[in-house]
């Protein structure tokens, strides 16, 4: 029994020794593993602390509001066409952001650079840079563009009145003055050619006929000069390269084609454009006066269909009753269809030598065509009473 108890005591002591040795092993092993982890965590805490401190400094210095307590509204305008650099410079100058360079690169990075909209905004110094950026990309609620429609057959004065009435321009005079001289638009080759023509100073408006009719989208803050340039550029698109070749075949300049087209536009409806063109071409070939009422109306401002002898005798290079050939210049802005008709007159009417036309129905614009003066005079005697009745109805 004593021996057994002694063996048990020895076994227990040995067992305890082993357990202690085994425990120390695991403790050493865990410490070997946890020590670098603990060190790494400490380093991460320090790094995160440094990063957070750095970020807080960067945020305060560049992204945070300039003055979180100042909510005083500041009017800020982004003009149409302003670059991101221009917007950033203006924001910094107004004291609304800390740094223009940071704003610019931050906006580019987030894809806001192309989204900033022109407009008038209310900003304040309590807004963060990101809040300001969001505001400038949502717009001020006011449209930055609008549409205008120029009707075929309109004159320069018609356009000026329309643009003034629509609130597009403040006064008609600036628009009319620019169109009258045309000097600011000599970069357009066709305007440069017009400016070199004989008696150009006698034209009512150098740009008459060259402001192409169409519907345009313009900026709401567009100037008269901006609008004129847009309309002039469209003329180049309408007057195709092939038209220059055709005009050369006919022995005509672009200015003469536009002048003839403007008369056609005023005299007829689209279906009769080529027929009226043929009559004018036939009369030009025979060295006859064109005898077009619309040229009288352009220079005198008369609206009546029935013209008096006094009207017909007005002394003006636009008077195609008094002077042979085309008028001094275009008398309105012709449509593309009228320009094409001027270049490609009705071949049958050319061949059959039609020389006259007159209004058959003032309300529909239907025309009566004649080959001889006798036929024409007979038609006039029939339809003249209708013209007079129309003038009375219109209060003319």
Secondary structure by P-SEA (a helix, b strand, c coil): caaaaaaaaaaaaaaaaaaaaaaaaaaaaaaaaaaaaaaaaaaaaaaaaaaaaaaaaaaaacccccccccccbbbbbbcccccaaaaaaaaaaacccccaaaaaaaaaaacccccccbbbbbbcccccaaaaaaaaaacccccccbbbbbcccccaaaaaaaaaaacccccaaaaaaaaaccccccccaaaaaaaaccccccccccccccccbbbbbbcccccaaaaaaaaaaaaaaaacaaaaaaaaaacccaaaaaaaaaaaaacccccaaaaaaaaaaaaaaaccccccaaaaaaaccccccccccccccccccccccccccccccccccccaaaaaaaacccaaaaaaccccccccccccbbbbbbccaaaaaaaaaacaaaaaaaaaaacc
